[in-house]
């Protein structure tokens, strides 16, 4: 019986020693974290067993918090932080802390415990962080960087008519323009400014004036024109270059011309070049002969009278104050005696003053004579008709026929009564073929072949034509228009550059049938001779305009179809326009246009052309 208990006790002891007891583990982690149990990783809520043991895992959710700010860092406004915390939707207690990142050289915000929502102002740029911590110890952070305004400046210069694309717009006027840029939070934190300068295109105007008188209107050139100055007026700062016949003569804004001719000025800036021209015509001055104060060709007692009338007056001095017997050039003073003689002739000694000393020239040169009219043109007087010269083109090239219409009177100032006239026609022989020079009175309103006679004597070498025309029926005529015509073929063999030439009337005497003098002004006109015709010939088109002079109509015909016709008066005003033509022949009614000089312009597929014509009735 005893042995049995021992065996049983041993059995019981052995049984309890080898038996395992089950365990239970309670654990928690934050969302996104991993819990490792018995060599395995767990990330989800739940109860898990392994070898009889149990794991109860709780995964605590993270709090949700966001940090943002609003404002415009580039306009100096205060930035405002705004954050939202959705942790209140979760059970438990939360602690929110906002801190600045230390180590960044900006002011820090002391740590504080705040409740959501919360906002505060940030006067300083920097990096900021907000952290929410749950009761379970789970935390979530959000950070934001507020920077200083990053600004940049752009400087650009353009020319008038150009533009710059900036901030989604084309900019074409001077000024400053801004473009703002937002960061990822929608806050303006950078700014770009465009400083735009728009330069004007160069524009130049030419003036020629006499430094002694200030006159800018009636200026001309002679060998004694030291007082003349050219001035190029520009609207902006520009480099200036002057050329005469393609040859550079000056790079100054002001300069004194050394000869007559057509001057071209070039005004150049970064935005381009503008040009202007000025034609300085030679002076057709009546020379001063010391002592001939009344300018009648002889020194005598009559010359004392103008000195008495003009005594005390002053004007332009001559370059020479000699009273030796010869002709001296001097610009007109602007005053005249009743007979039309310029008062400058009474300044016999040329010092610019009319006084008693001028009588010395009368005494010294008494009885001496000169041909005062040979190379001189009388000054024009207001209120009397002109014997004018009209060219039918502005420019001529080698081979062209230069035609000049000599016209007595016009619609505004016709001749009331005339019987005959004699005069000298002066021209430049260097640009004309002497064998082709012709002067005739074929188309003259003064008379027909049955009631008029004329005389023409041509002196080619000196460029003069001595001529006269008179009626023979003892009846005066009145009217206006062409009385004669000059023709010659142009040659450029004697010139190397473009040249302005001047034709003028001198030695004019007009009378009525009773031999009474008829007052008529001596006319003058200039035209340009082109030395290099290559570029011009390439642009020429073949067309005709007739008749000229015309009365009621003109006919325009061309080798090509005419597209457009424009007629201008002498003021440059359009008096007739017709477009979209497709014809080689067009008759234009001019009955409603007054008498005078007109310019017809046409356009074809191959180019444009221009011709002068005259209406005379």
C-alpha positions in Angstrom: 0.0 0.0 0.0 2.8 2.4 0.8 4.7 1.8 -2.4 1.6 2.8 -4.5 1.5 6.3 -3.0 5.1 6.9 -3.9 4.6 5.9 -7.4 1.5 8.1 -7.7 3.3 11.1 -6.2 6.0 10.8 -8.6 3.6 10.7 -11.4 1.9 13.8 -10.3 5.1 15.7 -9.9 6.4 14.7 -13.3 3.1 15.8 -14.9 3.2 19.3 -13.5 6.8 19.8 -14.3 6.4 19.1 -18.1 3.1 21.2 -18.7 3.4 24.8 -20.5 1.1 27.7 -19.4 -0.5 30.1 -22.1 0.4 33.9 -22.0 -1.4 37.1 -23.2 0.4 40.3 -24.3 -1.3 43.7 -24.6 0.6 46.2 -26.8 0.0 49.4 -28.7 1.8 51.3 -31.6 1.2 54.4 -33.5 -0.3 54.3 -37.0 2.5 53.6 -39.5 4.7 51.9 -36.9 5.4 48.1 -36.6 5.2 45.9 -33.5 7.4 42.8 -33.4 6.2 39.8 -31.4 7.7 36.4 -31.5 9.8 37.3 -34.5 6.9 38.6 -36.6 5.9 42.2 -37.5 2.4 43.5 -36.8 0.9 46.8 -38.1 -2.9 46.2 -37.8 -5.3 46.2 -34.8 -6.2 42.7 -33.7 -5.6 39.6 -31.5 -3.0 37.3 -32.6 -1.9 33.8 -31.2 1.3 32.0 -31.4 2.1 28.7 -29.6 -0.8 29.2 -27.3 0.1 32.7 -26.4 -2.0 35.7 -27.3 -1.1 39.2 -28.6 -3.7 42.0 -28.3 -2.4 44.9 -30.5 -3.9 48.3 -30.6 -2.8 50.6 -33.5 -3.4 54.2 -32.4 -4.3 56.6 -35.1 -2.1 59.6 -35.8 -3.4 63.1 -35.2 -3.9 65.2 -38.5 -2.7 68.7 -38.6 -1.7 71.1 -41.4 0.1 74.4 -41.4 -0.4 77.2 -44.0 0.0 81.0 -44.2 -1.4 83.8 -46.3 -0.2 87.2 -47.3 2.1 88.9 -49.8 5.7 88.8 -48.8 6.6 91.2 -51.6 4.2 93.9 -50.6 5.4 94.1 -47.0 2.2 92.6 -45.5 2.3 90.5 -42.3 2.1 86.8 -42.9 -0.6 84.9 -41.1 -0.2 81.2 -40.1 -3.3 79.1 -40.1 -3.4 75.5 -39.1 -6.3 73.0 -38.7 -6.3 70.0 -36.4 -8.7 67.1 -37.1 -7.5 65.3 -34.0 -10.7 66.4 -32.2 -12.5 63.7 -34.1 -10.5 61.1 -32.3 -10.8 60.2 -28.7 -8.1 61.2 -26.4 -6.3 64.3 -25.4 -3.9 66.1 -27.8 -1.1 68.5 -27.3 -0.2 70.8 -30.2 3.1 72.5 -30.2 4.5 75.1 -32.7 8.2 75.7 -32.9 10.6 77.3 -35.3 13.5 75.4 -36.6 16.5 76.5 -34.7 19.8 77.0 -36.3 18.2 79.1 -39.0 19.1 82.8 -38.8 15.6 84.0 -38.2 13.7 84.9 -35.0 12.3 81.9 -33.2 8.8 81.4 -31.8 8.8 80.0 -28.2 7.2 76.6 -27.8 3.6 76.8 -26.7 0.7 74.6 -26.2 -2.2 75.7 -28.3 -5.7 74.6 -29.2 -7.0 74.2 -32.8 -7.7 76.3 -34.8 -5.1 78.9 -34.1 -3.5 81.7 -36.1 -0.6 84.0 -35.4 1.4 86.6 -37.3 4.9 86.1 -38.5 6.9 89.2 -38.8 10.1 87.4 -39.7 10.9 85.0 -42.5 12.0 81.5 -41.4 11.1 77.8 -41.2 8.3 76.7 -38.9 7.0 73.4 -37.6 3.8 72.3 -35.8 3.5 69.0 -34.0 0.4 67.3 -32.5 0.9 64.6 -29.8 -1.9 62.3 -28.8 -2.4 60.8 -25.3 -1.1 57.6 -26.8 2.1 59.4 -27.6 1.5 59.4 -31.4 2.7 62.6 -33.1 2.3 64.2 -36.5 4.2 67.2 -37.8 3.8 69.7 -40.7 6.3 72.4 -41.6 6.4 75.5 -43.8 9.1 78.0 -44.9 8.4 81.6 -45.2 11.0 83.4 -47.2 11.9 87.0 -47.9 10.6 88.5 -51.1 12.9 87.5 -53.9 13.0 90.4 -56.2 14.7 90.9 -59.5 15.0 93.8 -61.9 15.2 93.8 -65.7 16.3 96.7 -67.7 15.5 96.8 -71.4 15.6 99.4 -74.2 13.7 99.2 -77.4 12.9 101.5 -80.3 9.6 103.1 -81.1 7.4 100.6 -82.9 9.0 97.6 -81.2 7.6 95.8 -78.2 8.5 93.4 -75.3 6.3 90.6 -74.1 6.2 90.7 -70.3 3.6 89.4 -67.8 1.5 88.1 -70.6 1.3 91.5 -72.3 3.1 93.3 -75.1 4.8 96.4 -73.7 5.6 99.3 -76.1 5.7 102.4 -73.9 8.3 103.5 -71.4 7.6 102.7 -67.8 8.1 100.1 -65.0 6.1 96.8 -65.1 5.8 94.2 -62.3 5.1 90.5 -62.4 4.4 88.6 -59.1 5.1 84.9 -58.6 3.4 82.5 -56.0 4.9 79.6 -54.2 3.2 76.3 -53.7 1.1 77.7 -50.9 -0.3 80.4 -53.1 1.7 83.1 -51.4 3.4 85.8 -53.4 7.1 85.6 -52.5 8.9 86.7 -55.5 8.6 89.8 -57.7 10.2 90.7 -61.1 10.2 94.4 -62.3 10.8 95.4 -65.9 12.1 98.9 -66.4 11.4 99.6 -70.1 12.8 102.5 -72.1 11.3 103.2 -75.5 13.5 105.4 -77.6 12.0 107.6 -80.3 13.0 107.1 -84.0 15.4 109.8 -85.1 13.9 112.8 -87.0 15.9 115.6 -88.5 15.0 119.0 -89.9 17.5 121.3 -91.7 17.8 125.0 -91.3 20.1 127.4 -93.1 20.4 130.8 -91.7 22.4 134.0 -91.8 24.2 134.5 -88.5 24.3 138.3 -89.1 20.6 138.8 -89.8 19.0 135.6 -88.3 17.2 135.1 -91.6 16.2 131.5 -92.4 14.0 132.1 -95.3 15.7 134.0 -98.1 19.2 132.5 -97.9 21.5 131.8 -100.9 25.2 131.2 -101.5 27.8 133.3 -103.1 31.6 133.6 -102.6 31.1 136.0 -99.8 28.6 133.9 -97.8 30.7 133.5 -94.7 27.7 134.2 -92.5 25.7 131.2 -93.7 25.4 128.3 -91.3 23.6 124.9 -91.7 21.9 123.5 -88.6 20.5 120.0 -88.2 17.7 119.9 -85.6 17.1 116.4 -84.2 14.4 115.3 -81.9 16.8 113.0 -80.0 20.5 112.7 -79.5 21.9 111.4 -82.7 25.1 111.4 -84.7 25.0 113.8 -87.6 26.7 113.5 -91.0 26.4 115.9 -93.9 26.9 115.0 -97.6 27.0 117.0 -100.8 26.7 114.9 -103.9 27.5 111.8 -101.9 30.7 113.3 -100.5 31.0 113.8 -96.7 31.5 117.4 -95.8 30.8 117.6 -92.1 30.0 115.5 -89.0 28.9 118.5 -86.9 25.4 119.6 -86.1 26.4 123.1 -87.3 28.6 123.8 -90.2 29.2 126.6 -92.8 28.6 125.5 -96.4 31.4 126.0 -98.9 29.4 126.0 -102.0 25.8 125.9 -103.4 24.1 122.6 -104.0 21.8 120.1 -102.4 23.0 119.0 -99.0 21.8 115.8 -97.3 22.0 115.3 -93.6 21.9 111.9 -91.9 20.8 111.7 -88.3 21.6 108.2 -86.9 20.8 106.7 -83.5 20.5 103.1 -82.3 17.0 103.1 -83.7 17.8 104.0 -87.3 18.6 106.9 -89.6 16.5 109.8 -90.8 17.5 112.1 -93.7 16.7 115.6 -94.8 17.9 117.7 -97.7 18.4 121.4 -98.3 19.1 123.0 -101.6 21.3 126.0 -101.2 20.9 128.0 -104.4 23.5 130.4 -105.7 22.7 134.0 -105.0 21.6 136.0 -108.0 22.9 139.3 -106.5 23.1 142.6 -108.2 26.6 143.7 -107.6 27.4 146.9 -105.8 29.5 149.4 -107.8 30.9 152.0 -105.4 29.4 155.3 -106.2 26.4 154.1 -108.2 24.0 154.5 -105.3 20.9 154.4 -107.5 22.2 151.4 -109.4 21.5 152.9 -112.9 24.8 151.9 -114.4 26.6 155.3 -114.1 28.1 157.4 -111.3 26.8 160.9 -111.4 25.1 163.6 -109.4 21.9 161.6 -109.2 23.6 159.1 -106.9 23.7 161.6 -104.0 19.9 161.4 -103.6 19.7 157.8 -102.4 22.4 158.5 -99.8 20.3 161.3 -98.5 17.1 159.3 -98.4 18.8 156.3 -96.6 21.2 158.3 -94.4 21.5 156.6 -91.0 20.3 153.2 -92.1 22.5 150.1 -91.5 22.7 146.6 -92.9 25.0 143.8 -93.9 28.6 144.9 -94.5 30.6 143.7 -97.5 33.6 141.6 -97.1 35.6 144.4 -98.7 35.2 148.0 -97.9 37.2 149.1 -100.9 35.7 151.8 -103.2 37.8 150.7 -106.2 35.7 150.5 -109.4 34.5 147.0 -109.6 31.5 144.9 -108.7 31.2 143.7 -105.1 28.8 140.9 -103.9 26.6 141.7 -100.9 23.3 140.2 -99.7 20.2 142.4 -100.0 19.3 144.5 -97.0 15.6 144.0 -97.3 14.8 147.7 -98.1 14.2 149.2 -101.5 14.0 152.5 -103.2 10.7 153.3 -104.9 12.2 152.2 -108.2 12.9 148.7 -106.8 16.7 149.3 -106.3 17.9 147.7 -103.1 19.1 150.2 -100.5 22.4 148.4 -100.1 23.7 150.2 -103.2 23.8 153.5 -101.2 26.3 151.9 -98.8 29.1 152.8 -101.3 32.0 152.0 -99.0 30.6 148.7 -97.9 30.9 149.2 -94.1 27.3 148.4 -93.4 26.4 152.1 -92.6 24.9 154.7 -95.0 26.3 158.1 -94.1 28.1 161.1 -95.6 31.3 159.1 -96.0 29.6 157.2 -98.9 29.8 160.3 -101.0 33.6 159.8 -101.4 32.9 156.9 -103.8 30.8 159.2 -105.9 33.6 161.8 -106.2 36.3 159.1 -106.9 34.3 157.2 -109.5 32.3 160.0 -111.1 31.3 159.4 -114.7 32.4 155.7 -114.6 29.8 153.2 -116.0 29.1 149.5 -115.8 26.8 147.1 -117.5 24.7 146.6 -114.4 22.3 144.1 -116.0 24.5 141.6 -117.8 24.8 139.0 -115.1 22.3 140.4 -112.6 18.7 139.8 -111.8 16.6 142.6 -110.4 15.1 141.9 -107.0 11.4 140.8 -107.2 8.8 143.3 -106.2 5.4 142.5 -104.7 2.2 143.3 -106.7 3.5 143.1 -110.2 3.5 140.1 -112.7 6.4 137.7 -113.2 8.2 136.5 -116.2 8.7 133.1 -114.6 10.5 129.9 -115.6 8.7 126.6 -115.1 10.4 123.2 -115.4 8.2 120.2 -116.1 10.3 117.8 -114.0 12.2 118.1 -110.7 15.2 116.0 -111.9 16.9 115.3 -115.1 19.4 112.7 -116.2 21.8 112.4 -119.1 19.9 112.1 -122.4 16.7 113.7 -121.0 15.3 116.8 -122.9 15.2 119.6 -120.4 12.2 121.8 -121.1 11.6 125.1 -119.5 8.4 127.1 -120.1 8.8 130.9 -120.0 5.5 132.2 -118.7 4.4 135.8 -118.5 1.8 136.5 -115.8 -0.4 134.0 -114.0 -4.0 133.6 -112.9 -3.3 135.6 -109.7 -1.3 138.4 -111.4 -2.0 138.6 -115.1 -0.6 141.1 -117.5 -3.1 144.0 -118.0 -1.5 145.5 -121.1 1.7 144.6 -123.0 3.1 145.0 -126.5 6.6 143.6 -126.4 9.5 142.7 -124.2 13.2 142.0 -124.4 15.3 140.0 -121.9 18.3 137.7 -121.4 17.7 134.0 -120.6 20.6 132.7 -118.5 21.4 128.9 -118.2 24.2 126.6 -117.1 26.0 125.5 -120.3 28.1 122.7 -118.5 25.1 120.3 -118.3 23.6 120.9 -121.7 24.5 119.7 -125.2 25.2 122.9 -127.0 24.1 121.5 -130.3 20.6 120.8 -129.0 19.8 124.2 -127.4 16.7 125.7 -128.8 14.6 128.8 -127.8 11.3 129.6 -129.6 8.1 131.6 -129.4 6.0 129.1 -131.3 3.3 128.8 -128.6 2.9 132.3 -127.4 -0.2 134.1 -126.3 1.4 137.4 -127.3 0.6 136.7 -130.9 0.6 134.5 -133.9 3.0 134.5 -136.8 1.0 137.2 -138.6 1.1 139.8 -135.8 4.4 139.3 -134.0 8.1 139.2 -134.7 10.9 137.8 -132.5 14.6 137.7 -132.2 16.8 134.9 -130.6 20.6 135.0 -130.3 22.2 132.1 -128.4 25.6 132.4 -126.7 26.3 128.8 -125.8 29.7 129.2 -124.2 28.6 131.7 -121.6 25.1 130.3 -121.1 23.0 133.3 -122.3 20.3 133.9 -124.8 19.6 137.5 -125.9 16.0 137.6 -127.1 13.0 139.8 -127.7 9.4 139.5 -129.0 7.0 142.3 -130.1 3.6 142.6 -131.7 3.3 144.5 -135.0 -0.3 145.5 -135.2 -0.1 148.4 -132.6 -2.6 146.6 -130.3 -1.8 145.7 -126.7 -2.5 142.2 -125.4 -3.6 141.1 -121.9 -3.4 137.7 -120.5 -1.1 135.1 -118.8 0.7 131.9 -119.6 3.5 130.6 -121.8 5.1 133.0 -124.3 8.3 131.0 -125.1 10.0 127.6 -124.5 13.6 126.6 -123.9 14.8 123.1 -124.8 18.1 121.2 -124.6 19.4 117.7 -124.1 21.1 117.0 -120.8 24.7 115.8 -120.6 26.6 114.9 -117.4 30.1 114.6 -119.0 31.2 117.7 -117.2 30.0 116.9 -113.7 31.0 114.1 -111.2 28.2 114.6 -108.8 24.5 115.6 -108.7 24.2 119.4 -109.4 21.5 122.0 -108.8 21.3 124.3 -111.8 19.6 127.7 -111.9 18.0 129.4 -114.9 17.0 133.1 -114.5 15.8 136.1 -116.4 17.8 139.3 -116.5 17.9 142.6 -118.6 14.1 142.5 -118.8 12.4 145.4 -120.5 8.6 145.3 -121.2 6.6 148.0 -122.9 3.1 148.7 -124.1 2.2 150.1 -127.6 2.9 153.6 -126.5 6.4 152.6 -125.2 5.4 153.0 -121.6 7.4 150.7 -119.4 5.5 147.7 -118.0 6.7 146.5 -114.6 7.5 142.8 -114.7 9.6 140.7 -112.2 12.5 138.7 -113.5 11.9 135.1 -112.7 14.3 132.3 -111.6 14.0 128.5 -111.1 16.3 125.6 -110.2 16.3 122.0 -111.2 18.5 119.0 -110.2 20.8 117.2 -112.7 21.5 113.6 -111.6 25.0 112.4 -112.5 24.5 108.6 -111.7 21.4 107.3 -113.5 21.7 103.6 -112.8 19.2 103.4 -110.0 16.9 105.8 -111.5 16.7 104.1 -114.9 15.8 100.8 -113.2 12.7 102.5 -111.8 11.5 104.4 -114.9 8.3 103.4 -116.7 7.3 104.6 -120.1 4.3 106.9 -120.1 3.0 110.1 -121.6 0.8 113.1 -120.6 -0.6 115.5 -123.2 -1.3 118.2 -124.1 0.6 120.6 -121.9 -0.4 123.3 -121.6 -3.9 121.9 -121.3 -7.3 123.5 -121.1 -10.2 121.1 -120.5 -8.6 117.7 -120.3 -5.3 115.8 -120.3 -4.7 112.3 -121.7 -2.4 109.9 -119.9 -1.1 106.8 -121.7 1.5 104.2 -120.8 3.2 101.1 -122.1 1.8 99.2 -119.1 -1.7 99.2 -117.6 -2.2 102.2 -115.3 -3.5 101.3 -111.9 -3.8 104.7 -110.1 -3.7 108.3 -111.0 -3.2 111.2 -108.6 -3.0 114.9 -109.5 -1.5 117.4 -107.1 -1.4 121.2 -107.2 1.7 123.2 -106.4 0.8 123.1 -102.7 1.0 119.3 -102.7 -2.8 119.0 -102.3 -4.6 116.2 -104.1 -7.1 117.7 -106.5 -7.9 114.5 -108.5 -7.6 110.8 -107.6 -8.7 107.6 -109.4 -7.7 104.1 -108.4 -8.2 100.5 -109.5 -7.8 101.3 -113.1 -6.7 98.7 -115.7 -6.1 100.7 -118.8 -3.2 102.0 -120.9 -5.1 105.1 -121.9 -7.1 107.5 -119.7 -8.5 111.0 -120.4 -8.9 113.1 -117.3 -11.4 116.0 -117.1 -9.7 119.1 -115.7 -12.3 121.7 -116.6 -12.9 122.5 -112.9 -9.2 123.0 -112.1 -7.9 126.5 -112.1 -5.0 127.5 -114.3 -1.5 126.8 -112.9 1.2 124.1 -112.6 0.2 120.6 -111.5 1.9 117.3 -110.9 0.5 114.0 -112.2 1.5 110.8 -110.5 0.7 107.3 -111.9 1.3 103.8 -110.6 1.6 100.6 -112.7 2.6 97.1 -111.9 6.3 97.9 -112.7 6.6 101.2 -110.9 5.6 104.8 -110.5 6.0 107.9 -112.5 5.6 111.7 -112.1 5.2 114.5 -114.6 4.5 118.2 -114.4 1.9 119.8 -116.6 0.3 123.2 -116.9 -3.3 124.3 -117.3 -3.7 127.5 -119.3 -6.9 129.1 -120.5 
